[in-house]
Each structure stands twice: as structure tokens, then as C-alpha cells.
């Protein structure tokens, strides 16, 4: 359930190779779908299972589908457990993201899971839009089969950084570099969204691999919807309250264990980083300079 109060976290540290799925908060109480979310696109393609504690998203030739949170939030943490499309999922995109729902000056924090041909690794693309500026893509090949079981995907957002986690392993850190003239999302509240859709013009090998409709319908599953943050509208002092657990000193930067895991991901599983793409960015973007 989306908590509107501050909870102090107690994170456990597990060896990297033993991580499967963990919960950041001992007090976590995941919501049912309709408590915090609503269908935004093609309700016939979203099914509630297990009393609304799990949902199934469906993609076929007729439609994809999507859902969104009923509220927007300014800072906090959002987490879901997702089981992605198994087998030949090339050309499909399963997305989990936060978005300010503004036309010109958009803020957005993206997880996009890019389908694959059977036997190839699943890639997750992250992107950050701040004050309308995006094009900050990074791609990581997941080190497990995300269709075999549920895995936890989280976004933690505070005044200092945005961190994308997979099973509590950080795979992307976007620091607040406003001092260098780099925009950072801190003024606009964002809703939580997810979609399942066809994107075979770009999703798999740059669009070379097309969707195989003979494998349709395609299914992705979600559960353990967990949002903690400052709701908007809500108490005006919430977002600036330094007592919120996500604003604590331990969340201003990665701790040594998390930093080690982050470097492991970057060294072994990162397959694209806009920071090193000299074709797109002959001059390295300032946020990429250590």
C-alpha cells in the first residue's frame, strides 16, 4: 500500500551472487492493484489474479495495455515484482516508469524491458528525463532469466540522486549535478506507470528482430505493488522533510557494498551507455564526467 508516512528502513546485506529477491523494508505491505492503481489503456487486456494481488498484462495483435497510479508523488521509492514475457519476446517492450505527465517540460524515470529472441539475454533500458531533456539511455543485460520467476525492480528518488535497482542491486545512478548546470527532477511530482506494447521498430537489435505474432498473446505479470513517497496533493512540507527515510544520509550516495555491486553490473553486464557514445555525444555530457 502507498504509505503516506515515514518508515525507517533496515536493509540486509547479502552476497551479490546469492541475491534473488529481497525487500528493502521489513515493514513493507504491498498493495492490491486497485488500492493504488487504475487501468489507463485497454482494460480488456489487464486481468486481476489472486484477489487483485497479482495482475496479468496481455499483448496481442489487437492491443497492448497499461496502468497508472491514482496519485502522483514527489520523492520516495516505488517497487514492483515483475515476471516478464517468456520465450520469443522480440519486438515487445514491458515498461515500468515514473512520469510527470506534462507536455513540454517532462520529468521521467524509465525501466524498459526489451524483448529478445529465445536464448538471448533480456536487456533492460533505463532513461532519465529532467526538465524536458532525455536521451540518457543505458542498457544492461540481466544476469538471470526474468521470465522464469518474479524479480524486484525499484526506483529510489531523493534530492541527491535517483537509483534504479534490480533485486536491490543498483544498475543505474543519476546524481544531482545541478551545480554543473545539469537539470535534476525535483520540482514536479510523478505518477507510476506500466505498459506492455509492440515496439519492433527499435526494441530488439535496433528493430532488426520483428515480433513473431504466432507466439501471441504475450503475458507479463506484476505483484507486490509498493509505493512510499510524498503524495501530491498532500502535506506541503512532506517533500522537503529531511526526516523522510529516503532523504537520510545513507541514501545520499551508495554505501560501499552497493557501490561494489554497481561496479560489478557496469563491468560485466552493461551493453550501452550514452556517456560513451561519441557518435551521439562528441563532447561528453557533464553529468558523465566523474
C-alpha positions, 0 to 999 in steps of 0.5 A, a space after each residue: 500500500 502507498 504509505 503516506 508516512 515515514 518508515 525507517 528502513 533496515 536493509 540486509 546485506 547479502 552476497 551479490 551472487 546469492 541475491 534473488 529477491 529481497 525487500 528493502 523494508 521489513 515493514 513493507 505491505 504491498 498493495 492490491 492493484 486497485 488500492 493504488 492503481 487504475 487501468 489507463 489503456 485497454 482494460 480488456 487486456 489487464 486481468 486481476 489474479 489472486 484477489 487483485 494481488 497479482 495482475 496479468 498484462 496481455 499483448 496481442 495483435 489487437 492491443 497492448 495495455 497499461 496502468 497508472 497510479 491514482 496519485 502522483 508523488 514527489 520523492 520516495 521509492 516505488 517497487 514492483 515484482 515483475 515476471 516478464 514475457 517468456 520465450 520469443 519476446 522480440 519486438 515487445 517492450 514491458 515498461 515500468 516508469 515514473 512520469 510527470 505527465 506534462 507536455 513540454 517540460 517532462 520529468 521521467 524515470 524509465 525501466 524498459 524491458 526489451 524483448 529478445 529472441 529465445 536464448 538471448 539475454 533480456 536487456 533492460 533500458 533505463 532513461 532519465 528525463 529532467 526538465 524536458 531533456 532525455 536521451 540518457 539511455 543505458 542498457 544492461 543485460 540481466 544476469 538471470 532469466 526474468 521470465 522464469 520467476 518474479 524479480 524486484 525492480 525499484 526506483 529510489 528518488 531523493 534530492 541527491 540522486 535517483 537509483 534504479 535497482 534490480 533485486 536491490 542491486 543498483 544498475 543505474 545512478 543519476 546524481 544531482 549535478 545541478 551545480 554543473 548546470 545539469 537539470 535534476 527532477 525535483 520540482 514536479 511530482 510523478 505518477 507510476 506507470 506500466 505498459 506492455 506494447 509492440 515496439 519492433 521498430 527499435 526494441 530488439 537489435 535496433 528493430 532488426 528482430 520483428 515480433 513473431 505474432 504466432 507466439 501471441 498473446 504475450 503475458 507479463 505479470 506484476 505483484 507486490 505493488 509498493 509505493 512510499 513517497 510524498 503524495 501530491 496533493 498532500 502535506 506541503 512540507 512532506 517533500 522537503 522533510 529531511 526526516 523522510 527515510 529516503 532523504 537520510 544520509 545513507 541514501 545520499 550516495 551508495 554505501 560501499 557494498 552497493 557501490 561494489 555491486 554497481 561496479 560489478 553490473 557496469 563491468 560485466 553486464 552493461 551493453 550501452 551507455 550514452 556517456 560513451 557514445 561519441 557518435 551521439 555525444 562528441 563532447 561528453 555530457 557533464 553529468 558523465 564526467 566523474 
